[in-house]
Structures are given as structure tokens and as C-alpha cells.
Amino acid sequence: MNEEAQAPSAVEMPASRGRLAWLHEGARVLAFRLPRWEGLDAKPATVAVLLLAGYLIAMVVPRVLLGGSVRFLWQGLLSGWMGTAVVAWLCWLAARSGAKAERADAVSTANLFAVLLGASLALGLGVGIVLLGLRAVLGPGSEWPTALSWTAWLAPLAWNWLAQLTLLCRVAGPGLPRLVLALFLFVPPLVSGWLAPVHFWWPEPPAVEEAEAEVAEIGLPLTDESIGQQARLFDAAMRAVSPPRRGRVNVYALTYAPNASEDVFMRESAVVARTMRERFGADGHLMELVANRATSDTLPWATPANLRGAIARMAAVMDRDRDVLFLHLTSHGGRDGRLANDTWPLKTEPVTPELLKRWLDEAGVRWRVVSVSACYSGSWIAPLAGDGTLVMTAADAEHTSYGCGKRSELTFFGRAMYEEALRKTWSFTEAHAWARRVIDTREKEAGKSDGYSNPQISEGSAIRPVLERLAEERRAR
């Protein structure tokens, strides 16, 4: 930063240098040295080539790091341009203020912008070589340690920002222009690196044939024996729902996990059920509906018909003026509000928030706590919200949740909310607020690329004192 700007060298340079000169001078910028401006002449074609070369590196390196089958996201071509436009404007500001200050080493906006593009390109080439070397040693980038993934992203971003700031401040005139440069140069990395990063690739799911074969192995066992066993299990679970204990707010709990292809939902159902038993005294007031081959001999299947029947049974047994019905639904979710079900070979329809609300209304359930652990589950808030309802979701209506893959032990929402937060408090609102912060941190550490899931909550004014009384009663025990 303290190196003094130098006048052009007296050594004669070629009238015009080739395009590789931009890389060479860009490397000098990365080393915090002044470029040698003599012989540089940034034509529109030069700027276009440097920009396109940068995008090419941004395409190739991540593709190799991912490995496997991926899908090309053409929308990536539309990203990053705002940051580029801001850098171009800052180059104009620096060059103009330098010219006004009558500096001997004043440069044109085009040359300054092209040199910064050359610096970014040189950095991309160098970092790309290092990352590809790590790929050969450590495997795909998704398997790297979290600390290494963050370092590989943040270190080049910070280095490039500091090199750009150093050059722009050397070129600009003194005083206000340098302050403006320092302030506005935060915009490109903030936009292009954080708010709207450039993504060209997305991992593809298994091929259709592989998916069908996998479902065939882990789908529900639809046989005469299993159908008979399921009828007995559901009947026994319905009869096991006991009357409320007098003089307290009873929690009647129901879990619904309709996806037989991934065990994470079965495990989450078990965790939620255990928390309801141990923290909210739901013994005798609990039903687990799970679609999974592993539990087909012990738990009723999670089907819409069973869910509707379980809601009606609990509503008939509970004290509807005092007791609370808690429902936790966990599966994949879609932007259309449908909760994905996978009960192959049994054909069932997805549950929607409108359908669930209708069943609750028909059963006459007054006090409702609904927890939805699924992508885009924020779309369930508006249809279910009401004075007597508390709705909690794992994401908003525009983002995916996290931790619902085949290798996941629990979803991020399930772990934070039911294995951790509700072990410290009996307040659903306090637990949800704590879980939001924890999930944000863990998603960043895990490298979630499509933005914060942003879990949502809606608490009706009438149910608030009921849940406060429940928390007080549990705290007093």
C-alpha cells in the first residue's frame, strides 16, 4: 500500500503487447506490485476475452471438483455481472480522479479494468491448479473437511479483494476517491461471492434405473402377511391412545414420515417421539406413522388414510378444550406444498397443508402445534396458521432445508429442534429461535450453496397462553 507510484520506465517497450501480457501484469498486481502500463492497450475484444476466460475457469474447475453426474445450470451465465459492473465503475472513478490530480502515471479506465481482469484470471488459474491437485489427493470437493472448503473459497476472495484495493488506491487521486473505493469495493465479493455466487453445476440424482432398483430394495413389503400385520398394528396403536390426565395440559403427539426410500426420516420420527415422551409426558398419547421396511413389523405405515384416522382418534380421546395435538411431518418437500411420499409399491397421494387443515378441522382439534421438516416447508405456514395453531417449519417457501440425504443421520432441523433445543426448554418458540441460529451456522459450515434455509414459525394469539401454561406445568415437575 505504501509503494510509491512510479513514472513510466524509460526502457522502450513494444508499441502493443500481446494478450498474455494482461496475465503477466495481473500477476504483478496479485504480488502487490504496480503493473507496467507501457505497451498495454485494452481493446473491447481484449476485455471480452479476459471476461470469457474467467467464466471458463469458473465452469471447468468446479466441474472437475464435483465429479460424478452433474447438471449444467445455464443461469450461472447470468450471475456475477453486477460485481463486474461495480469493479468497472470503480476503475473509472480511480482513473478519472488520478487524471484530475494530474498524476504522471495516470492510466485509462479500460487498461485498469483489463489489468484487474487479468489479475482475477491469473488467480483463478493458480487456485484452480491447487484445487485440482487436492482433488486428486482427497477426492471430490464434497468430501473435503469443512475448514478446507471454507479456506479454498475465502482465501482467494480476500486476496483478490486486497490486491484490487491496493492497485485502485495507487491509481486514484488522494482523499475522497480512495475512501469511496474502499467502501464500494466490498460490493463485488459480497454479491458475487455470497449473495449471488456463480454456480454452473448441480449434482444429478442417480439414474432412473438405479433409483428404481434402489426403491425396489427398500420399498414397503406389500404382501398378504404385511397387510395383515399393518392392520393389526394400526388398530393396536389406535386403541393404545389413552384418555387425558386430569388437571393438566396433555400433549397428544403424532409423527408422520411417509418416505420409505431414506432412513433419515424414520430416525427423525423416533427422535421426535422420544422427545415428546420424555419432555412432554406423551406416553399413552403418542402414535408414530412411519413408511419404512425396517419398521413394517412394529409401526403403522405413514399413509394419508392412517394420518387422517390417527388425527380423528386423538381428537375423540383428548380434552379438546385444554389439550394440545402435536404433529411432526418429515419428508422431502416441493415448492407446490406437497409433502413427498414414497410408499412403493403401495400407491398413496402426497399430503398438502390444505388437506391437513381440513382433517384437523373435521376432527375438531382446537389447539394445534404443527412441525414440518421438509424443503420449501414455509409454504405450509399460511394455510395452517390460525389463532389456535403454532406452525414451525424447517425452511421458508423459497429454500431447501438441509440434512435429508441418504447419508444423513438426522435433518439439521430435526437435530437442532428436537434432539437439542427442546432438551433445554419447554417453549416451542424459544426452541425454534435457538434452532434457527444453530442451523444457520451449521449450514454455512457444511457449505450449503443455495442459501440459508430460513426456518419459519407462526404462533396464534389464542394458543400462546395454552403453550405457556404447558411449559409452566412441565417446568414444575
N, C-alpha and C positions, 0 to 999 in steps of 0.2 A: 504493500500500500504506500510505502514511503519512497519507492524508487522514483526518481525524477524523470519526467518525460524528456525524451532526447530528440534533438533535431534530426532530420533525415541524414543518413550516413553519406559521406562524400564518395563512398565507393560506388561506382556505377553499377546499376542493376539492369537487367533486361527490361525493355520497354513494357513487355507484358509477360507475366509468368503464368505457367500452366495451372490447372485446377488443383493439382496436388499441393501447390503452394498454400492453398487455404487450409489444408490439413496440417501442413508443417507449421504455419503461423498460429493455427488453433492450438497446436501442442505447446507452443511458447506461452500462449495465454493460460493454459492449464498449469504451466510451471510458474505462473505469476510474473512473466516477463512481457515486455512490450513487443507487439508484432513489428516486423519490418515491413512498412507500408509500401516501400518503393516497388514499382512494377505490378502492384495489385490493382485490378480494375474489375469491380464486380458488375457484370452484366446481368440482366434478368435471367438469362439461361444459367448463369453460374449459381445464382440464388436458388433457382428451381432444382438444379442437380443436387445441391447440398441438402435442401429440404427433403427431396425424394430419397436420397441415400440414407438420411436419418430415419425416415419411416421404414425403409427396407430393413435396417438393422433392428428396429423395434418389432418387425414382423418375424425375422428369421431366428433371432436369439431366443425369445420366449417359446417359439415353436419347438426348437430343439430341446429346451429345458423341460418342457412338458412331457414329451414322448407320448406313445400310445396314440389312440384315435382322438382327434380333435375336430371341432367345427370352426370354420373361419367366420369371424364377426366383421362384416363389412362396415358396421357402424364405427369401428375403430378408425376408419379413414376420416371420420368427421370430428374426431377428438383431438385435442391438443392445439387447435388453431387459435384459440383465444390467448393462450400463453405466448404463442409465437407472435401474435399481433401486438401484445404488450411489449415484448422484447424489441420488436421493430420500432415502436413508438419511443421507447427509452433510448434506442440508438439515435433516433432523430433528435431527441432532446439533448443528448450528450454532445453530438456533433454540432448542433446549432449553437449551444452555449459555449462550446470550445471555440467556434469560429468568431462569436461575438467578443470573446475575451482576447481575440487576436493572438491565439497561441500559434507558435511556429510549426507545431506538429499537428495542426488541425486536420481531421480526416473527414471523408464523406460518410453520409449515413449508410449508403449501400456497402461500402468497404467495411465499415464497423459491424454491420449486421452479418455480412458474409463471414467475417473472421469469427464471430461468436457461433455461427452455424458450424464452421469448421472445427471449433473447439468442442462443441457438443458431439459432432461426428467422431472426432478423434477419441473422445472419452468413451463414446458408445462402442467403438471398435475395441479399445483396450479392455473395458469392462466385459464386453461380450466374450473375448478370448479367455479371460479369467473364469467367467461363469461356465463356459463350455468345458474348461478343464475340470472345474468342480463337478460338473455333470458326469464326466467320465469316471470320476473317483467315487462320488457319493450317490449317483443315480439321479432320477428325476427331481426337479426342484421341489415338488410337493412332499418329498421325503426328507428334505433338509431340516436341521434343527431351526426352531423359531428364531433364535438370536442371529443365525447366519442369514436367514431370509430377510430379516429386517435390515441387517448391515448391508447386504447386497443391494437393497433398494435405497436406503437413506444415504449411505456414504457417497455414491456418485452424484446424487441430487444435491447434497450440501457442497460438495467440491465444485460442481459446475456453477452453482449459485455464487459462491465466493469468488471464483475466477471471473465470472461476468461482472460482478460488482467492482472488482479491482480494476478491470480494464475500463469500464464505463466511467468510473470516478477519475481515472487518469486522463481520459479524453475530455471530459466535461469541464466547463468553467467552474471556478470556485463558488462556494456559498450555497444558495438555494437549490441550484440544479442538482448538486450532489446529494442533498437531503431528499429531494424528490426521487432521485434514482434509488437511494437506499430503501425508501418506503415502498415504492411501486414494484421493485424487483422481487418482492415477496409474492406477488400475484401469480406469475407463471408457475413456480413449483407448487403453490397452493392449489391452483386449478388443475394443472396437468398431472401433478404427482399425487394429489389427494382427493379433490372433489370430483374430478372427471378424468381419471387416468386413461391412457390409451391401452385398450385391450383388443387384440386381434384374434385370440383363440379361446375356445371354451372346450373342456374335456367332454367327449361324447360318451353317452351311456353305452353299455355293452350292445353288441349287435343283436338284432331281433332274435336270431336263432339262439344265441347264448342266453338271452333273457328268458325266452320261453323254456329252455332246458332247465334254467335255474328255478323258475317258478314251478316246473314240474316236480322238482325235488323237494321244494319247501312249501308247496301249496297245502291246502287243507286236505286231510284224508277223507274223502267223500265215499264212504262205504255204508252198507247196512248197519254194521256194528257201530260205526262212529255216529251215524244219525241217531240211532237209538240211545247211545251214551250221551249225546248232546241234549236230547230231550230230557233225560233224567237229570243231567247237571243243571239245566236251566230251571227245571221245576224245583229242584232242591234249593237252588240259590234264591228263588222267589219265596219259598216257604221259610227260609232262614232269616228273612228280614223281620226283625222283632219290633214290637211297639216301642214308643219313646219312653225314656226315663223321665219321670215327672219332676217338675221344679227346675228344669234347666233347658238351655237351648241345645237340642240334639243336632248333630251333623249326620245326615244321610248322604253317603258318598257312592259315586258311580264312576268307574273308569271305562273308557271305550277306546280300544286300539284295533282298528279294522284292517291292518296291513300285515298280511302273513309272510311277506317276502323279506322283511327286515326285522331282526330280533330286537333292535333298539327300542321299538315301540312296546313290545312285550315287557322289556326290562323297565321302561319308564312307568308303565301301568303298575308294576309291582312296587316301585319306589313310592309312587303317589299313594297307593293303597296302604302301604306301611306307615307313611306319614299321617294319613287320616286316622289310622287305628291308634298310633302311639301318641299323637299330639292332639287329636280332636275327639278321641273316645268313640270312634265309629265302629267298634266291634258290634256285630249283630245288626249293623245299619249299613253294610257295605256290600257292593257287588262289583266284580271285575268281569268285564266282557273283553275277551282277547282273541283275535284271529291269529293263531299260530299253531303249527303242527306239534310243537313241544308241549303245549298246554291243552291239547284237544281232549285229553282224558281227565283233566282236572278243572277246567274253567269253561263256562259257556262261550260260544263264539261271539265275536263282535259283529253283529249284523243289525241293520236298521230295525228289523222286526223285534229282535231281542232288546235293543235300546229303548224302543217305544214301550214295550211291555214292562221293562225294569223301571222306567220313569213312572208309569201308571201304578205299579205295585208299591213303590216307595211313597208316592203321593197318597195312596189309600191307607197306608200304615202310619205315617208320620202325623204329628200335630202341625197342620198347615198354617196355623196362626202364629206358631212360635218357632218351629224347627226350620233348618236350612238344608236345602238339597244342593250338594256339591257335585259337579260333573267335570271330569277331565277327559278331553278328547285329544288323541295324539296320533298323527299320521303325516303323510305329505299333504300339502295344500296347494290349491291353484288360485290364480288371480280371479277366477269366477266364483270363489267362495265355496267350492266343493271340497269336502274332506276325502282325500283319496282312499279308496278301499281296494284291497287285494285279497279276495277270499276264493281265488281259483281253486278248484273248478266250480265252486258254488257261485252263481251269478247274483250279485246284490247291487243296489244303487247307492251312490255316494250320499252322505248326509250333508245338508246345507243348513246355514243358520236359520233360514225361514222355516225349514221343516222342523228343526229342533224347537224353535219358539212355539210352533203350533202344537207340538206334543206336550210341552210344558204347560201351555195354556189349557189344553184339553184336560190334562190331569189335575189342574187346579193348584199347581205349585206356586206358592206366594213368594217365598224367599229363595233366591237362586244365586249360586256362585258358579259361573261357567269359566273353565280354563281351557284354552285351545292352544295346543302346542303343534304348530304347523307353519309352513311358509305362507306368506301373504294373509295370515290369520287376522290381521287388523280389519279385514272386510267383514268379520263377524261382529264387530262392536256395534255398529248402527242397528242392524236387525234385531239384536238381542237386548240392547240397552233399555232400561226402564227404572222406575223408582224402586222396585223390589229386586233389582238384579245388580250383581257385580260381575263384570266380564273382564277377563285377563287374557292377553294373547302373547305369543312368543315373537311376534313381528307386527309391523304395520301392514297396510294393504298393498304397499309397493315393493317390499323387500322380502327376501328369503330369510328364514331362521337358519340355525346352524347346528350341526352335530347329529343329523339324521341319516348318515350314511351307513353302509353295511359294516364298517369297521368301528362305528361309534358305540361306546358303552351306554351313554345317555345323551340326549339332546342338551345343548347349552342351557336352554330354558328349564328343562326338567331338573337338571343337576342344581342350578343356581336357586331355583324357586323351592323345590320340594326336598332335596337332599341337604340343602344348606340354610337358606333364608328362614323357612318355616320351622327349623330346629332352634331358632333364636327368638322367634316372636310368634304370637298367635294372630297377628294382624295381617290379613292378606295384602292390604295396601302398603304397609311398611315392608313386607317381604318382597313385593313386586318392585318397589322403588330401589331396594338394595340389589335385587337381581338385575335390574336394568344396568346399573353401574358395572357390576361384575361381568355381565355378558358383553358390554361394550369393550372392556379391557381384554377379555379372552378372545373375542373375535379379531381384534387388532393383532394380538399375539399369534393367532392362528393364520393370519394372512387372508381373512375373508375379503374377497375382491369386489363384491357388488354392493358394498355399503353396509352401515350399521343396521341390524335387523329392526331395532327401534320397537321393543315390546310396548304394547298399549294396555290401558286399563280404563274402565268406566264404572263408577260407583253411583248407584241411585241414592237419592237423598233418604228414602224410607228405609233401605236396608242397612244404612250406616249404623244407626243405634243398635240394631239387632246384632251385627257383627262385633260392635264394641262390647255389648253385653256377653257375647260368646267368648271374646278374648279375656274379659274380666273373670268369667267363671273358670276358664281353663287355667288362668294365672293363679287363682286362689286355691287350686287343688294341689 
